[in-house]
Amino acid sequence: MRVLVVGSGGREHALCWALSASPLLTKLWCAPGNPGTASCAENVAIPAMDVAALVRFAGENAVDLVMPGPEGPLAAGLADALGLEGIRCCGPSAAAARLESSKSFTKEICDAAAIPTALWERFSDPHAARAFVRKRGAPIVIKADGLADGKGVVVATSVAEAEDAIAAFMEHGRFGASGSNIVIEECLFGDEISFFALCDGTSAISLGAAQDHKRVGECDTGPNTGGMGAYSPPAAFTPALERIAMERIIAPTLAEMSRQGMPFRGILFAGLMLTEQGPKLIEFNVRFGDPECQVLMLRLRSDLLAALIAACDGELARFDLQWNPGAALAVVMAARGYPDAPETGSVIGGIAAAAAVVGAHLFQAGTSLRDGTIVAVGGRVLSVCGTGPDLQVAHDAAYAAVDALDWPGGFCRRDIGARALA
């Protein structure tokens, strides 16, 4: 099988790493990739959002399967364009990708399929949105309706904070057109879990769960980010809760999407809140999370490529996945100034020493190779991971690798997994 991975982050490095171990693989490319993906795939200088160039490359190089990492190309119709050329894509159509590209669309699917989720309202008028917030009070959640790189959510603890978010999204254009409409919903309480399912349009199998750490500061302080760390498996998400999530959230979603003429194929990422009433859907994404993908790939024992093919070919009803025992934990190293204004250009030393730590694995994201040296060129730069027979061992391996790095221009949270360990 000749495979093309689309994207350039830590998630895509992890996907390339996992796919490169498949006995079914004959050739692997990553577009555009990074210095890390170059160690297990051939990088191709095509931007992830250049759908036409990606389709042309796949056709000219007899690619059998395309695995998109980020949501942008899917929302732009990558799967549709590849399908017209007869090329498999393990990702949804642009219509089905609205589960991520439109928060209000997801809520409408939830209402139609009786999927448990937070009470919500959609607004296109900031004055009406403010009036609603004043009536409902806080805490309350403000979400940009469109794509916002994982940063378009404010959990407001006061009415004033909610009104500031409404102004930033709708009047000051913080997220452009993505924030011109917003969803306001009740604040759910409980443990937040990232749950992943691999779908073929009618059937789904579990791709595991992780717990993400979204806020930039320790003890969950500061603004939301794309993710500062994750661990898997989360003890709070028991096998019984996983069955409930599959039966009450994933399966009804697939059925409703098919009923509406847009069957969902690919990775369905359900952000869940484990409330006292059971799991409730916070939101859907249509791809692997980052850094959740990194810890899941480290735990996956089965052949990832075989699973992706089964999803594309509608054969998941006869497929199962096996997982390594133990745990995996990822610590994101970010450039100073992230998430607002990350400082780029700093040299990252000690990568070989960090990778040599027993149980450690490094996945690169916002990096570039300049004169033989790895430098930071993005916000989230490295995913420093640890594996072990339990979460404590995985935690210790990851942070030992962090400490082996020589990168004064970077920072990380030192409390990834701390609540679970306590």
C-alpha positions in Angstrom: 0.0 0.0 0.0 1.2 3.5 -0.9 0.0 6.0 1.7 0.0 9.8 2.0 -0.4 11.5 5.4 -1.5 15.1 5.2 -0.2 17.6 7.8 2.9 18.8 9.6 2.3 18.4 13.4 3.1 16.0 16.2 -0.1 14.2 15.3 1.1 13.5 11.8 4.6 12.5 13.0 2.9 9.9 15.3 0.7 8.7 12.4 3.7 8.3 10.2 5.5 6.5 12.9 2.6 4.0 13.4 2.0 3.5 9.7 5.7 2.9 9.0 5.5 -0.3 11.1 2.7 -1.9 8.9 3.8 -4.9 6.9 1.2 -3.7 4.3 3.1 -0.5 3.7 5.2 -0.2 0.5 5.7 3.6 0.4 4.9 6.5 2.8 4.8 10.2 2.1 3.9 13.2 4.4 2.7 16.5 3.0 4.2 18.8 4.0 5.7 17.0 7.0 8.5 18.2 9.4 12.0 17.0 10.3 10.5 14.3 12.5 8.3 12.8 9.8 11.3 12.7 7.5 12.7 9.9 9.7 9.9 7.5 8.8 8.3 9.0 5.6 9.3 11.0 2.5 8.2 14.7 3.0 6.5 16.4 0.1 6.4 20.2 -0.1 2.6 20.5 -0.6 0.7 22.6 2.0 -2.0 20.7 3.8 -4.7 23.1 2.5 -3.7 22.8 -1.2 -6.4 20.2 -2.0 -5.8 20.3 -5.8 -2.1 19.7 -5.4 -2.6 16.9 -2.9 -5.1 15.1 -5.3 -2.8 15.6 -8.2 0.2 14.2 -6.3 -1.9 11.2 -5.1 -3.0 10.4 -8.7 0.5 10.8 -10.2 2.1 8.6 -7.6 -0.6 5.9 -7.4 -1.4 6.6 -3.8 -3.7 3.9 -2.4 -4.8 5.7 0.8 -4.7 9.3 2.0 -4.8 9.9 5.8 -5.6 13.5 6.7 -4.3 14.8 10.0 -5.9 18.3 10.4 -9.5 19.2 9.9 -9.0 22.1 7.4 -8.4 19.9 4.3 -11.4 17.8 5.1 -13.7 20.8 5.5 -12.3 22.1 2.2 -13.4 18.9 0.4 -10.2 16.7 0.3 -12.1 13.4 0.7 -14.6 14.4 -2.0 -11.9 15.4 -4.5 -10.0 12.2 -3.9 -13.2 10.1 -4.2 -13.7 11.5 -7.7 -10.3 10.1 -8.6 -11.1 6.7 -7.0 -8.5 7.2 -4.2 -9.3 6.1 -0.7 -9.4 8.8 2.0 -9.8 7.9 5.7 -11.8 11.1 6.4 -15.3 12.4 5.9 -16.8 14.4 3.0 -17.0 18.2 3.4 -20.7 17.8 4.2 -20.0 15.3 7.0 -17.0 17.3 8.2 -19.5 20.0 9.3 -19.6 18.0 12.5 -16.4 19.9 13.3 -16.6 23.0 11.1 -20.0 24.0 12.5 -20.8 23.8 16.2 -24.5 24.5 15.5 -24.7 21.7 12.9 -23.4 19.3 15.5 -26.0 20.5 18.0 -28.8 20.0 15.4 -27.6 16.4 14.8 -27.7 15.9 18.6 -31.2 17.2 18.8 -32.4 15.1 15.9 -30.8 11.9 17.3 -31.5 12.5 21.0 -27.8 12.5 21.8 -27.1 13.8 25.3 -25.4 17.2 25.2 -25.5 20.6 26.8 -28.5 22.9 26.3 -27.6 25.5 23.6 -28.6 28.5 21.5 -27.1 29.9 18.3 -26.6 33.6 17.7 -25.7 35.8 14.8 -26.5 39.1 16.7 -24.1 40.1 19.5 -26.8 42.2 21.2 -29.1 39.2 21.4 -26.2 37.0 22.6 -25.4 39.4 25.4 -29.0 39.6 26.5 -29.2 35.8 26.6 -26.0 35.6 28.8 -27.4 38.2 31.2 -30.6 36.2 31.5 -28.8 32.8 32.0 -25.9 34.0 34.1 -22.5 32.3 34.6 -20.7 29.9 34.3 -21.6 29.7 30.6 -19.7 28.5 27.5 -19.2 30.7 24.4 -18.1 29.0 21.2 -17.2 30.2 17.7 -19.4 28.3 15.4 -16.7 27.7 12.8 -13.1 26.3 12.9 -10.8 28.2 15.2 -7.8 25.8 15.7 -9.1 24.5 19.0 -9.0 28.0 20.5 -12.6 29.2 19.8 -14.1 28.3 23.2 -14.4 30.4 26.3 -15.7 28.9 29.5 -16.8 32.1 31.1 -17.0 32.2 34.9 -18.7 35.6 34.9 -21.2 37.5 32.8 -18.6 40.1 32.1 -16.1 37.4 30.8 -18.9 36.0 28.6 -19.7 39.4 27.2 -16.0 40.0 26.4 -15.8 36.7 24.5 -18.9 37.7 22.5 -17.4 41.0 21.6 -14.0 39.4 20.7 -15.7 36.7 18.5 -18.5 38.7 16.8 -17.4 42.3 16.8 -13.6 42.3 16.9 -13.2 39.4 14.4 -10.8 37.4 16.6 -11.5 34.3 14.5 -12.8 36.0 11.3 -15.8 34.5 9.7 -15.6 31.5 12.1 -16.7 33.7 15.0 -19.4 35.7 13.2 -21.9 33.2 14.5 -21.6 31.7 18.0 -23.1 28.9 20.1 -23.8 29.6 23.7 -24.4 26.6 25.9 -24.8 25.5 29.5 -21.6 24.7 31.4 -21.2 20.9 32.0 -19.3 19.6 35.0 -17.3 16.5 35.4 -14.2 14.8 33.9 -13.6 15.8 30.3 -12.5 12.9 28.1 -11.4 12.6 24.5 -12.9 9.5 22.9 -12.1 8.3 19.4 -14.0 6.0 17.1 -13.1 4.7 13.7 -16.1 4.8 11.4 -17.0 3.3 8.0 -20.3 5.0 7.5 -22.5 2.5 9.3 -20.2 0.7 11.8 -17.7 2.0 14.3 -15.0 0.6 16.6 -13.3 2.3 19.5 -9.9 3.9 18.9 -9.3 4.5 22.6 -9.6 7.5 24.9 -7.3 10.0 26.5 -7.5 13.0 28.8 -6.2 16.3 27.4 -4.9 19.3 29.2 -6.1 22.3 27.3 -5.1 25.4 29.3 -1.6 26.8 28.9 -0.8 27.0 32.7 -0.4 24.5 35.4 -3.5 23.7 37.6 -5.5 24.4 34.4 -5.0 28.2 34.4 -4.6 30.6 31.6 -6.2 30.6 28.1 -7.2 27.5 26.1 -4.6 26.1 23.7 -4.5 23.4 21.1 -3.4 21.0 23.9 -0.5 21.0 26.4 -0.4 17.3 27.1 -2.4 14.1 27.4 -2.4 10.7 28.8 -4.1 7.4 28.1 -6.0 5.5 29.2 -8.0 7.7 31.5 -9.1 5.6 34.5 -12.4 7.6 34.8 -13.5 6.3 31.4 -14.4 2.7 32.3 -15.3 0.0 29.8 -19.0 0.5 30.9 -18.8 4.2 30.1 -17.2 3.5 26.8 -20.1 1.1 25.9 -22.5 3.9 26.8 -20.7 6.4 24.7 -20.7 4.0 21.7 -24.4 3.2 22.1 -25.8 6.7 23.0 -23.4 9.0 21.1 -21.4 7.4 18.3 -24.0 5.0 16.9 -26.9 7.5 16.8 -24.6 10.0 15.2 -23.7 7.6 12.4 -27.3 6.6 11.9 -28.5 10.3 11.7 -25.7 11.3 9.4 -26.6 8.4 7.0 -30.3 9.3 7.3 -29.4 12.8 6.1 -27.4 11.5 3.2 -23.9 12.2 4.5 -22.5 9.0 5.9 -19.5 9.6 8.2 -16.2 7.8 7.4 -13.0 8.3 9.2 -12.0 9.4 12.7 -14.8 10.7 14.9 -13.4 12.5 18.0 -16.0 12.9 20.7 -15.2 15.4 23.4 -17.2 14.0 26.3 -18.0 15.3 29.8 -18.6 12.5 32.3 -21.5 14.1 34.2 -23.5 12.7 37.1 -26.1 11.8 34.5 -23.6 9.9 32.3 -21.4 10.9 29.3 -22.6 14.0 27.4 -21.2 15.3 24.2 -19.3 18.6 24.4 -18.4 18.7 20.7 -17.2 16.5 17.8 -14.0 16.7 15.8 -13.5 14.8 12.6 -9.9 13.8 13.0 -7.4 12.7 15.7 -6.7 15.1 18.5 -3.2 16.5 19.1 -1.6 15.4 21.4 -4.1 12.6 22.1 -3.1 10.9 18.8 0.5 10.6 20.0 -0.4 8.6 23.2 -3.0 6.5 21.4 -0.4 5.5 18.7 2.0 4.5 21.4 -0.6 2.2 22.9 -1.9 0.7 19.7 -0.8 -2.9 19.1 -2.8 -3.6 16.0 -1.8 -2.6 12.4 -3.1 1.0 12.0 -3.0 0.8 8.2 -5.2 -2.4 8.1 -7.7 -0.6 10.3 -7.8 2.5 8.1 -8.3 0.3 5.0 -11.2 -1.5 6.7 -12.8 1.9 7.5 -12.5 3.0 3.9 -13.8 -0.3 2.5 -16.8 -0.6 4.9 -15.5 -3.6 6.7 -15.3 -2.5 10.3 -18.1 -4.7 11.5 -15.6 -7.6 11.2 -12.6 -5.7 12.6 -11.2 -5.3 16.1 -8.1 -3.5 17.6 -5.7 -4.7 20.2 -4.0 -2.3 22.7 -0.7 -2.6 24.6 -1.1 -2.8 28.4 0.1 0.1 30.5 0.0 3.8 29.8 1.3 6.6 27.7 1.7 10.3 28.5 2.6 13.2 26.3 4.1 16.6 27.4 3.9 19.4 24.9 6.9 21.6 24.7 5.8 25.0 23.4 7.7 28.1 22.3 7.7 30.9 24.8 4.9 33.3 24.2 2.5 30.6 23.1 -0.5 30.7 22.6 -0.6 34.4 21.8 2.8 35.3 20.2 5.2 32.3 20.1 8.8 33.2 19.7 10.3 31.4 16.7 13.9 30.7 15.6 15.3 29.3 18.9 17.7 26.3 18.6 16.5 23.0 20.2 19.3 20.9 21.6 19.4 17.6 23.4 16.9 15.8 21.2 19.1 12.7 20.9 19.6 12.6 24.7 15.9 13.0 25.3 15.0 10.2 22.8 17.6 7.9 24.6 15.6 8.0 27.9 14.1 4.5 28.5 10.4 4.6 27.6 10.6 8.0 25.9 9.4 8.9 22.4 9.7 12.3 20.7 7.3 13.6 18.1 8.1 16.8 16.3 5.6 19.5 15.3 6.6 23.2 14.9 10.2 22.4 14.0 12.4 23.1 11.0 15.9 22.0 10.0 18.4 24.9 9.4 22.0 24.2 8.7 21.6 20.8 10.3 20.1 22.2 13.5 16.5 21.8 14.7 14.9 25.1 15.4 11.4 26.1 16.6 9.1 27.6 14.0 5.7 27.2 15.6 3.7 27.4 18.8 3.5 23.8 19.9 6.9 22.4 19.0 7.5 19.0 20.5 5.4 16.2 22.0 7.7 14.5 24.5 6.1 11.2 25.4 6.7 8.4 27.9 5.3 4.8 28.0 5.3 2.3 30.8 3.4 -0.4 32.7 1.5 2.3 34.6 0.9 6.0 34.4 3.6 6.9 37.0 6.3 5.2 34.9 5.1 6.8 31.7 5.0 10.2 33.5 8.5 9.8 34.8 9.9 8.8 31.4 8.3 11.7 29.7 9.6 14.3 32.2 13.0 12.7 32.3 13.1 13.3 28.5 11.9 16.9 28.9 14.7 17.5 31.3 17.3 16.0 28.9 16.4 18.7 26.3 18.5 21.9 26.0 15.9 24.4 24.9 15.8 27.7 26.9 13.3 29.0 24.4 10.6 26.4 25.3 8.3 25.7 28.2 5.9 23.0 29.3 3.4 22.2 32.0 4.8 20.1 34.8 1.5 18.7 35.9 0.4 16.5 33.0 -1.4 13.5 34.5 -0.9 14.9 38.1 -4.6 14.7 39.0 -4.9 11.1 37.9 -1.7 10.2 39.8 -3.0 11.9 42.9 
